Amino acid sequence: MTNDIQRHATLLKASARAAKNITTILDPYELLQRTVDIICDEFGFYYAGVFFLDDAKQYAVLKAGRGEAGREMINAGHKLAVGGNSMIGASIANRQGRIALDVGAEAVFFENPHLPKTRSEMALPLIVGEDIIGAVTVQSTEEAAFHDEDIAALQTMADQLAIAIQNSNLHRQAERRSRLLKAANRVGKEVTSILDIEQLLSQTVNIICESYGLYYAGVFLLDSAGEYAVLRSGYGKAGKAMVADGHKLKVGTDSMIGACIAMNEARIALDVGEERVHFKNPHLPHTRSEMALPLVYGGRALGAVTIQSSEERAFSEDDITTLLTMAEHLAVAINNAHLVDELKEAHSEILRNKVFEALTTASTEAIHWIGNKTLPISLTIARLREEIAEGKVDLESLKEDLDMIAESAAQITQVKEQLIGAVREQRPRAVLFADVLQTAAHQRDFSADALKVKIDPAVAYVIADSTQLTRAVGNILQNAAEAGAKSVTVSVHPTEERGVLEIDIEDDGSGMDEDVMQKAWSPFFSTRGVEHHGLGLPAAMHVVSQAQGRIALVSEKGKGTTVAFFMPRGHANDEAIEAGSVKNILLIDDNDDWANLFAKSLKDTKVKLTQSTDLKKFADADLVLVDEHIASVSLTDVLSALSKAGLTSKTVILTAAINPERVTQFLRDGVKDVTVKPYSGSEISELLK
């Protein structure tokens, strides 16, 4: 009797110590894990575990267990049916403690392979007020280890645990609500100040997922017809993939988003596997809960936000309230961004009208200019015909007249070439931009020391006519030189726009004020005197637009000018080379980008390539290739040396930009051919035929 009293007193003291420790813990995971450890350590038991009822109250699910056995069962999703053949199930169903003094003889004991040494078990219900939330299992390796009075002692500890669990849940809910409110306020503060629609939506989905700790968020906006909600921004890789695929959902009841917009109300799916309107999305396989919130401004639907969790029943009433507040802020921000876009479009329309007006004025000036140049020609020819008919031709006067005609014709031809080039445009192809830039700088005598080049290897190729692009780039370099630039930085990098690269040509010259910038695109407009035709920028714009690109200009008086080309992006072509009968090639060129490309292309062929600029050592070549714009030696000296070596008839001059006059001169000098440089395997094969 004395031993039983002492034992009961020990249990009561241990229960009190356990309850005291438990009630000070607010973190749910730590609370449950510490509980099972305290029970085992204070009472000296073999095992303890805590079960919670699932939402349907059909199963008790293990949430914490002692040691490795507990971890294995949790990972396996161990659960017991309420009222079923188990101590825990019976304890919850009957709302009272149960004891099994000999588990081998106990009818309701569930045999557990993870706990083979259990001989006695006690199950204690966890009750808060009128609600039962789960149960605690306590197990011993001794038979008849528990007595009926132990239930009373340990139930006190279980009751304290139930209260601690409730407090922990309330604390967690309070923390979650605080976090949600902070996130909603962050959206309201940060997002409503963003006026760029793409940045606005991207920032929103990032804030939602990162602040709320959610699996996915996406923003849909209605199309112009109001029939489809189109995904404009999504979180992470899944979001980017769906945006790239043009993911859209029809407005109606066949999807959470469609139903949300059609009904103008929030929709929640707590278990998407059971939700009729849930749209199964292969990009988001782990979604278990989803919320769709309408974006409404002034009674007009703009779209909707989807918010998804990898947990079932992840959203509470508090979540709905705070997220609806966030959606209201976002709808205001989207409307503001739309208004800004409309203002920009109106401004662009005004600007376009001004540009058309300027072009009309420029065209009129061009007509007057051409008329002024051609009128003296026609008058002079008429007068010469009269003098010839009357036999009064003065040879000195005739020479002056012919000089005047030649000068006027040359100026007209110069204007024509600056505007549309000297040769017909070729079909656009993948062109090595570094080679185009080098040629343009050489043609315009632009100092290599003043040129700084930064080309991203991922965008080394641009789709263009190399001759025309060389002319456009050359115009910009010449403008920079005439503006007093001491250095020009040329950078090429990818853009966020698919298939488009950006070429920036930035100088430190005199720059332009706002008034000059507005007129800069007009033909014949120049601030540098009558000897300048003012055709550099208009001609560059023509070239870029012909290549399906666009051009932009940024300048500030006294701080230089940047011209940006947005061009179609090209790619290297690794087609196999067909060398034909060519066995030995002599390449006379600097060690530049194109020369390296050519050498790399021939690496796996049987063609022997000798590259040299030493004019005293010429190989026994079947074909001699010469870069027209070689920098390290004089092209005249190269051609003279080739002529002496008897190789002129085997020589092909290569250039990034064809000039008819120079082609004619080279052919007269006896070279085999003059052609544009090849940048792909098929073009090299064509050259070697």
C-alpha positions, 0 to 999 in steps of 0.5 A: 500500500505504501509503495502504491502511494509513493508511486502515485505521488511520484507520478503526480510530481512528474506530471506537474513537472511535465505540465509546467514545461509543456505550457511554456512552449509555443512552437507547435513542432517543438511542443509535441516533440518535447512532450513525448521526450518529457513523458518518457524521460520524467516517467521512464516509459519506453515510448510516447506519441501524440495523435491529432484528429484529421479534419474529417475526425475519422482518423487519429494521425501521429504528429510526434513520436519518441525516437527513431520509431516515432520518426519512421511512423510519422514519415509513413503517415501512421494513423489509426481509425477512431473507434477502431481496433486500437487503444488510441481509437477507442480512447478518442471514441469513448473520450476517456483514458484506456489501459492495456496491462498485457497488450498480448491479451488486449482486444483493442491493441493494434500490433505495431512492428515499430514497437515490438517491446511494448507490453503495457499501454495507456491512451489518454484523450486530449480534450479542450472544452467540449472538443476532443482534438486527439490522444496521447499514447504512453507505452512500457516494456513491463506488463501491468505497468499502469494502474487505474489511478495512473490515468488520473495522474497522467490525465492532468498532464494530458489536459495541460498538453491539450491547453498548450496545443490550443495556445500554440495554435492560437499563437501560430494563428496570431503570427500568421495573421500578423504576417499576412497583414504585413504582406498585404500592407507591403503589397499596398505600399510597394506595388501601388507605386509601380507604374510599369505593368510587367514589373508590377505583376512580377513584384506582386507574385514574388511578394505573395509567395515569399511573404506568405510562404506559398507554393505558387501565385499568378496574376491573370488579366482579361483579354480585350474581348473579355472572354479569356483570362491570360496569365501575365505573371507567375511565380518561379520556373512554372510561372515563366513556362506558362507565360511563355506558353500563352497560358489562358483560361476561359471566363466561366465555371470550368476553372477556379480563375474563370469562375472567380471572374464570372461570379466576381467573388473569391473561390477556395478549393481546400482539396483540389482533388475533390474540387469540381472546378479545379483545373489540373495543371501539369506545371503545378503538380503539388497543388493541394489548395487553391484560392482565386481572388477577383481583381475589380476596379470601379465595378469592372473586372480586370482579371484575377489572382491565383494563390496555391499551396502544397498543403490541404486546407491551407487557407483560413478566413483570416487568409481570405480577408487579408488576401482580398485586401491585397487584391484590392490594392493590386486592382488599383495598381493595375488600373493606374498602370493601364492609365499610364500606358494609355497616356504613353500611347497618346503621347506616342501618337502625338510624337508620331504625328510630329515625326510624320510632319517632320518627315513631310517637311524633310521630304519637301526640302529634299525635293527642293534640294534635288531640284536645285541641284538638277536645275543648273544641269538641265539649264547648262545642257540646254545652253550647250546644245544651243552653242553647239547648234550655233557653232559657238562652243567655247572649250574653256567655258565647256570645261567649267560647265562639265565640272559643274555637272559632274559636281552636282551629279556626284552630290546627288549620287552621294545623297542616294548612297547615304540614304539607300546604299551603293548596292542592292540589299541582300537577303538577311543572314546570320552575321558576325557583328564583331566583323561588321563593327571592325569593317565599319570602323576601318571604312570611316577611319575611326581609331581602334584605340577610341573603340571599346567593344563588349559583346556577349558571346551568347549574341555574337550573331545578328540577322542582317545584310552585312553591307547595309548594317556596316553602313548603318554602324559606320554612320553612327561612328562618324556622327560620334567622331564629328561630335568630338567623341574621344571614345565610343563604347559598343556593347551587345547583349540579350534582351528580355524580348525573345529572339532580340538583341540590343546593340548600344553605341555610346559616345562621350561627344557633345550630345544633343538637347531635346529640340535637336533630338526631335529633329535628328531623324529628319533627312537633311537636318544637320547642326554642322553646316551645309557640307553635312547632308544630315543623313546618318541617323535616317539612313541607319533607321532605314537599314535597321527597320529593313532588318525587322529591327528598331532604333532608339536615341538617348542624348544629353547636351554635353554628356554624349549620345547613345544609339540603340539597335534592337535587332533579330538575334542570329545563331552560329551555323555548324553545318559540315564544310564541303571543300570540293577540290580545294586542298590548301588555303592561304588566308591573309588576315589579322587574327580577328574574330572572323579569321578565328571563326573561319579557322575553327570551321575548317578544323575537322576538314582535310583542307590545310589552312595557312594564315599569315600577314608575312608578305615574303612567305606565300604558301603553294595555295589553291585559293588565296583569301584576303580581308579587304579591311586588313589592319596590320598591313597595307592591302595595296602591298598585299595585292602587289606581293600576290601579283609578283608571286603569280597568285592574283588569279587564285585570289578572292577578296573578302569583305563585310560590306561590298562597294561597287567601285572597289569591286570593279577596281579589284577585278581590273587588277586581276583578282579572281573574285570579290565577295561578302564574308561567309559566316556559316558552314553552307556559305563557306562551302559555297566560297570553296566551290 
